[in-house]
Amino acid sequence: MGVLSNFIHKITLKTYVVVGIVGASVSYMAWSVVYGMTSFYSPILMTVLMCINGFSQSTGWPALMGIMGNWF
């Protein structure tokens, strides 16, 4: 826990937001690409990718509120 906490405090909020957005985009596109290219449908794969998507999206609000808080 201490190592992750130290890492999070060393990166900028903008980087944190960008990594979260890219992670959400990649996980969402991965599902579409896998299904579109192979017609392979797996509820387990979809659930895992959507969980990664949700986790990545959850980085947005706290980081954006931190960025906005610095303006005021």
MIPA-424000 format. One line per field, with one value per residue (C-alpha): x, y, z. Coordinates in nm, 3 decimals. Last residue first. Layout:
MIPA-424000
px	X,...
py	Y,...
pz	Z,...
***
This chain:
MIPA-424000
px	-0.972,-0.774,-0.612,-0.956,-1.030,-0.728,-0.819,-1.180,-1.051,-0.837,-1.118,-1.367,-1.150,-0.986,-1.320,-1.319,-1.021,-1.190,-1.506,-1.318,-1.121,-1.451,-1.591,-1.296,-1.339,-1.714,-1.678,-1.417,-1.643,-1.949,-1.757,-1.860,-1.610,-1.721,-1.346,-1.269,-1.570,-1.588,-1.220,-1.219,-1.532,-1.413,-1.069,-1.225,-1.379,-1.057,-0.849,-1.080,-1.100,-0.723,-0.665,-0.904,-0.744,-0.390,-0.491,-0.653,-0.350,-0.114,-0.314,-0.309,0.070,0.262,0.459,0.162,0.033,0.373,0.403,0.055,0.134,0.453,0.280,0.000
py	2.852,2.711,2.434,2.301,2.249,2.020,1.832,1.800,1.661,1.407,1.292,1.265,1.093,0.802,0.619,0.586,0.352,0.132,0.124,0.024,-0.244,-0.382,-0.359,-0.559,-0.829,-0.852,-0.871,-1.145,-1.342,-1.291,-1.437,-1.372,-1.453,-1.309,-1.309,-0.965,-0.770,-0.940,-0.891,-0.537,-0.429,-0.568,-0.418,-0.079,-0.054,-0.161,0.078,0.373,0.322,0.286,0.594,0.798,0.681,0.742,1.091,1.176,1.060,1.248,1.565,1.507,1.495,1.184,1.162,1.131,0.820,0.649,0.710,0.567,0.264,0.194,0.242,0.000
pz	-0.697,-0.988,-0.783,-0.695,-1.065,-1.098,-0.781,-0.896,-1.226,-1.043,-0.816,-1.106,-1.365,-1.187,-1.167,-1.545,-1.528,-1.269,-1.477,-1.793,-1.608,-1.480,-1.835,-1.966,-1.701,-1.756,-2.134,-2.106,-1.871,-2.091,-2.385,-2.742,-3.016,-3.349,-3.432,-3.572,-3.447,-3.106,-3.028,-3.168,-2.983,-2.648,-2.692,-2.773,-2.426,-2.252,-2.463,-2.404,-2.028,-1.999,-2.217,-2.005,-1.680,-1.804,-1.920,-1.586,-1.383,-1.615,-1.560,-1.184,-1.185,-1.083,-0.758,-0.522,-0.698,-0.674,-0.299,-0.240,-0.452,-0.254,0.082,0.000
***
